[in-house]
């Protein structure tokens, strides 16, 4: 039995209770993993504080041990409530805060956490059937995600954006100029790197969808893939490996940061 001090943190308490309930149920890590649909190695990683459990993991533990909400409550204790975002995106907002690094690719829009309020509002208000109240709620949720860079130990964010995003007139010239100027401003944050894939790259291997790779201690562990009607969070290792390779290929086509910022500045000056 691994010695864990449950008073160290909410995460340590979760690991302690997971190990305690597993041993009381006389289950190996592999047996518990099969019961809740995760690998035994993941059970071990959570018990040894090497992996942070997801919402789904916590819920399945509660069901497996016949508990009302012990693990669900412990899982939420160490984190502030997620911003008001669509249900399918809430798990990902937690992953963003747990990650030590995020690798972002977007061929169509400025990444959500780098959007200005006016830009985000224009994106949301074009959705068919959306109400004015829903637009404002989603804009607020998107602006709240920016607090990620204000937390005590924010993740490093490498954002790669297609050049076409900088030229698409979302909201008109004034909105676009403000948006590109904000990209220049946020790029000065010590944890942010922004690179642009130029038009000359032609059919770069990422034009089909936006995605984000979350890392902990240098190892990718989950991804978010944009799709219609809803994006999804994926933990399958084969998918993660595939998208990591694709991200590396996209980055190989991108301009260095200095040239990327120069291009953003040039295009911002044209939006008048």
VMD Tcl script that draws the C-alpha trace (Angstrom):
set ca {
  {0.00 0.00 0.00}
  {1.39 3.37 -1.04}
  {1.70 5.79 1.87}
  {-0.31 8.93 1.10}
  {-1.07 11.77 3.49}
  {-4.71 12.66 2.75}
  {-4.21 16.06 4.36}
  {-1.68 17.17 1.76}
  {-4.25 18.19 -0.85}
  {-7.66 17.35 -2.32}
  {-5.85 15.30 -4.94}
  {-3.98 13.33 -2.24}
  {-7.26 12.72 -0.41}
  {-8.76 11.35 -3.64}
  {-5.79 8.99 -4.11}
  {-5.94 7.89 -0.48}
  {-9.67 7.12 -0.61}
  {-9.34 5.35 -3.96}
  {-6.65 3.05 -2.61}
  {-8.51 2.50 0.67}
  {-11.80 1.57 -0.98}
  {-10.07 -0.63 -3.54}
  {-8.27 -2.61 -0.84}
  {-11.43 -2.90 1.27}
  {-13.16 -4.34 -1.80}
  {-10.19 -6.74 -2.23}
  {-9.59 -5.59 -5.80}
  {-6.29 -5.29 -7.63}
  {-5.66 -2.17 -9.68}
  {-6.33 -4.18 -12.83}
  {-9.61 -5.58 -11.48}
  {-10.85 -2.14 -10.48}
  {-9.77 -0.77 -13.84}
  {-11.80 -3.40 -15.70}
  {-14.78 -2.69 -13.46}
  {-14.84 1.05 -14.23}
  {-13.56 0.92 -17.81}
  {-10.03 2.26 -17.31}
  {-6.64 0.58 -17.37}
  {-5.01 -0.80 -14.23}
  {-2.00 1.38 -14.96}
  {-4.20 4.48 -14.81}
  {-5.58 3.36 -11.43}
  {-1.99 3.04 -10.22}
  {-1.04 6.44 -11.62}
  {-3.96 8.12 -9.82}
  {-3.13 6.34 -6.56}
  {0.50 7.46 -6.85}
  {-0.45 11.07 -7.68}
  {1.02 10.79 -11.17}
  {-2.29 11.41 -12.96}
  {-5.21 13.64 -12.15}
  {-8.60 11.89 -12.35}
  {-11.31 13.15 -14.69}
  {-14.95 13.85 -13.84}
  {-15.93 10.61 -15.55}
  {-13.32 8.63 -13.59}
  {-14.66 10.02 -10.29}
  {-18.27 9.21 -11.18}
  {-17.39 5.65 -12.17}
  {-15.53 5.13 -8.89}
  {-18.59 6.24 -6.95}
  {-20.74 3.76 -8.89}
  {-18.23 0.93 -8.52}
  {-18.03 1.28 -4.75}
  {-21.71 2.08 -4.26}
  {-20.99 5.58 -2.96}
  {-23.28 8.54 -3.42}
  {-20.76 11.22 -4.36}
  {-17.52 10.79 -2.38}
  {-15.13 10.73 -5.32}
  {-17.11 13.26 -7.35}
  {-16.94 15.72 -4.45}
  {-13.24 15.12 -3.79}
  {-12.49 15.60 -7.46}
  {-14.14 19.03 -7.47}
  {-12.67 20.29 -4.18}
  {-9.30 21.23 -5.60}
  {-10.65 23.20 -8.56}
  {-12.70 26.37 -8.95}
  {-16.04 25.84 -10.71}
  {-15.76 25.66 -14.49}
  {-16.80 28.74 -16.47}
  {-20.32 28.75 -17.96}
  {-19.59 26.82 -21.14}
  {-21.61 24.16 -23.03}
  {-21.89 20.81 -21.24}
  {-19.69 18.94 -23.72}
  {-16.86 21.44 -23.11}
  {-16.81 21.46 -19.29}
  {-14.48 18.50 -18.86}
  {-12.01 20.16 -21.17}
  {-11.96 23.41 -19.15}
  {-10.81 21.31 -16.18}
  {-8.12 19.63 -18.29}
  {-6.85 23.06 -19.36}
  {-6.25 23.99 -15.72}
  {-4.54 20.70 -14.86}
  {-2.19 20.70 -17.83}
  {1.43 21.82 -17.64}
  {1.37 22.65 -21.37}
  {-1.21 23.09 -24.13}
  {-0.48 22.75 -27.83}
  {-3.20 24.51 -29.81}
  {-3.93 24.38 -33.53}
  {-6.73 26.30 -35.22}
  {-7.12 26.64 -39.00}
  {-10.40 28.63 -38.88}
  {-10.63 30.95 -35.86}
  {-8.50 32.69 -33.28}
  {-8.25 30.13 -30.42}
  {-11.02 30.67 -27.87}
  {-8.82 31.68 -24.93}
  {-7.17 34.36 -27.10}
  {-10.38 35.88 -28.47}
  {-11.50 39.41 -27.66}
  {-15.03 39.94 -26.42}
  {-16.18 41.54 -29.69}
  {-14.65 38.76 -31.80}
  {-16.17 36.01 -29.65}
  {-19.60 37.69 -29.68}
  {-19.60 37.84 -33.48}
  {-18.64 34.16 -33.70}
  {-21.40 33.07 -31.32}
  {-24.19 35.29 -32.62}
  {-24.02 33.73 -36.09}
  {-25.06 30.31 -34.74}
  {-28.54 29.40 -36.06}
  {-31.29 29.69 -33.46}
  {-29.14 31.10 -30.66}
  {-30.76 33.69 -28.38}
  {-29.22 36.97 -27.26}
  {-29.05 35.64 -23.70}
  {-27.21 32.51 -24.85}
  {-24.74 34.62 -26.81}
  {-23.89 36.72 -23.75}
  {-23.56 33.63 -21.55}
  {-21.15 32.00 -23.98}
  {-19.14 35.19 -24.43}
  {-18.85 35.48 -20.64}
  {-17.72 31.85 -20.38}
  {-15.10 32.37 -23.06}
  {-13.75 35.48 -21.36}
  {-13.55 33.57 -18.06}
  {-11.29 30.98 -19.68}
  {-8.63 33.67 -20.03}
  {-8.11 33.43 -16.27}
  {-6.13 30.29 -17.05}
  {-3.05 32.46 -17.55}
  {-3.63 34.20 -14.21}
  {-3.54 31.08 -12.07}
  {-0.58 30.40 -9.81}
  {1.22 28.07 -12.21}
  {-0.34 28.49 -15.67}
  {0.38 26.02 -18.45}
  {2.75 26.90 -21.26}
  {0.62 27.56 -24.35}
  {1.96 27.05 -27.85}
  {-0.69 28.30 -30.28}
  {-0.36 27.73 -34.01}
  {-2.82 29.64 -36.17}
  {-3.39 29.54 -39.92}
  {-2.73 32.82 -41.75}
  {-6.25 32.74 -43.17}
  {-7.59 33.31 -39.64}
  {-5.84 36.70 -39.53}
  {-7.44 37.74 -42.81}
  {-11.02 36.54 -42.29}
  {-13.09 39.71 -41.55}
  {-15.04 38.46 -38.53}
  {-16.89 41.45 -37.10}
  {-15.35 43.87 -39.59}
  {-12.09 45.88 -39.67}
  {-12.34 47.42 -36.20}
  {-12.97 44.07 -34.50}
  {-10.18 42.40 -36.44}
  {-7.66 45.13 -35.67}
  {-8.48 44.89 -31.97}
  {-8.21 41.10 -32.14}
  {-4.82 41.06 -33.83}
  {-3.50 43.71 -31.46}
  {-4.63 41.51 -28.58}
  {-2.70 38.58 -30.04}
  {0.41 40.76 -30.04}
  {-0.28 41.75 -26.44}
  {-0.88 38.22 -25.15}
  {2.22 36.97 -26.96}
  {4.29 38.94 -24.44}
  {3.11 36.64 -21.65}
  {6.09 34.46 -20.63}
  {4.05 31.26 -21.01}
  {2.60 32.06 -24.47}
  {4.08 31.33 -27.89}
  {2.18 32.15 -31.08}
  {3.19 30.94 -34.53}
  {1.50 31.42 -37.87}
  {1.26 28.89 -40.70}
  {1.59 31.01 -43.88}
  {-0.46 30.60 -47.05}
  {2.67 29.27 -48.75}
  {2.35 26.07 -46.71}
  {-0.66 25.18 -48.92}
  {-2.20 21.85 -47.81}
  {-0.71 21.69 -44.34}
  {-1.80 18.46 -42.56}
  {-4.20 20.18 -40.19}
  {-6.80 21.94 -42.29}
  {-9.58 19.47 -41.47}
  {-10.08 20.40 -37.81}
  {-8.85 22.38 -34.83}
  {-7.48 20.48 -31.86}
  {-5.63 20.98 -28.57}
  {-3.16 18.60 -26.92}
  {-2.81 18.73 -23.12}
  {0.47 17.67 -21.53}
  {1.59 16.89 -18.01}
  {5.32 16.68 -17.28}
  {6.12 16.69 -20.98}
  {3.81 13.79 -21.89}
  {0.57 14.25 -23.89}
  {-2.33 12.69 -21.99}
  {-5.55 13.99 -23.54}
  {-6.76 16.00 -26.54}
  {-9.76 18.09 -27.47}
  {-10.93 17.79 -31.08}
  {-13.30 20.32 -32.62}
  {-16.17 18.88 -34.63}
  {-19.82 19.45 -35.52}
  {-22.17 19.54 -33.68}
  {-20.00 19.11 -30.58}
  {-16.29 18.78 -29.96}
  {-15.00 15.94 -27.82}
  {-12.30 15.19 -25.29}
  {-10.28 12.08 -26.22}
  {-7.92 10.01 -24.06}
  {-7.26 7.17 -26.51}
  {-3.47 6.80 -26.80}
  {-3.56 6.01 -30.52}
  {-5.53 9.18 -31.25}
  {-3.21 11.23 -29.04}
  {-0.14 9.84 -30.83}
  {-1.70 10.56 -34.23}
  {-2.55 14.16 -33.36}
  {0.82 14.76 -31.71}
  {2.53 13.69 -34.93}
  {0.19 15.91 -36.91}
  {0.90 18.86 -34.62}
  {4.63 18.41 -35.12}
  {4.10 18.40 -38.89}
  {2.01 21.58 -38.71}
  {4.60 23.32 -36.55}
  {7.30 22.42 -39.06}
  {5.37 24.51 -41.61}
  {4.88 27.48 -39.26}
  {6.88 30.69 -39.22}
  {9.22 31.29 -36.26}
  {7.63 33.36 -33.51}
  {9.46 36.57 -34.46}
  {8.28 36.38 -38.07}
  {4.81 35.31 -36.96}
  {4.43 38.38 -34.75}
  {5.74 40.58 -37.55}
  {3.05 39.18 -39.87}
  {0.33 39.73 -37.24}
  {1.48 43.35 -36.84}
  {1.46 43.95 -40.61}
  {-2.05 42.57 -40.97}
  {-3.32 44.44 -37.91}
  {-2.18 47.70 -39.50}
  {-4.21 46.85 -42.62}
  {-7.45 46.47 -40.68}
  {-8.47 50.13 -40.58}
}
mol new
graphics top color blue
foreach p $ca { graphics top sphere $p radius 0.5 }
foreach p [lrange $ca 0 end-1] q [lrange $ca 1 end] { graphics top cylinder $p $q radius 0.2 }
display resetview
